[in-house]
Amino acid sequence: MTYKHLNHAERYQIRSLIKAYRPKHACDISGDRAQNSRNAPTVEAWVREATCALLCIQLSPNQIASK
């Protein structure tokens, strides 16, 4: 596996981006983009709620899928 060291311009760019965008804010934006993507899987709210309830009573994913 090969890698290359960052040059000065790349280091300055990373530093300026870190200063410009807070990591949590960038993560939130990324998550929003992923949710709104046309390739994002869509799950009905009732399915999500039912699955969470079944996981809370410690059913396995296989048991939930068979219901």
C-alpha positions in Angstrom: 0.0 0.0 0.0 1.5 3.3 -1.0 0.7 6.7 0.3 2.0 10.2 -0.3 2.7 13.0 2.1 0.6 16.1 2.1 2.3 19.2 0.6 2.1 22.6 2.2 -0.8 23.8 0.1 -2.9 20.8 1.0 -2.0 21.2 4.7 -3.1 24.9 4.6 -6.3 24.0 2.7 -7.2 21.4 5.4 -6.5 23.9 8.1 -8.6 26.6 6.6 -11.4 24.2 6.0 -11.3 23.0 9.5 -11.4 26.6 10.8 -14.2 27.5 8.3 -16.5 24.5 9.0 -17.1 23.1 12.4 -16.9 19.3 12.3 -20.3 18.7 13.9 -21.9 21.2 11.5 -20.2 19.5 8.5 -21.4 16.1 9.7 -24.9 17.4 10.1 -24.9 18.9 6.6 -23.5 15.6 5.2 -26.2 13.7 6.9 -28.9 15.9 5.5 -27.5 15.5 2.0 -27.5 11.7 2.4 -31.1 11.7 3.6 -32.3 13.9 0.8 -30.4 12.0 -1.9 -32.5 10.4 -4.6 -30.6 7.1 -3.8 -31.5 7.3 -0.1 -33.6 4.4 1.1 -37.0 5.5 2.1 -38.7 3.8 5.1 -42.1 4.6 6.2 -42.3 6.2 9.7 -44.5 3.4 11.1 -42.0 0.7 9.9 -39.2 2.6 11.7 -41.2 3.0 14.9 -42.3 -0.7 14.9 -38.7 -1.9 14.3 -37.4 0.3 17.1 -40.0 -1.0 19.5 -39.1 -4.6 18.6 -35.4 -3.9 19.0 -36.1 -2.4 22.4 -37.6 -5.7 23.5 -34.4 -7.3 22.3 -35.6 -9.2 19.3 -32.9 -9.9 16.8 -33.0 -8.4 13.3 -33.8 -11.9 11.9 -36.7 -12.3 14.2 -38.0 -8.9 13.2 -37.7 -9.6 9.5 -39.7 -12.8 9.8 -42.7 -11.0 11.3 
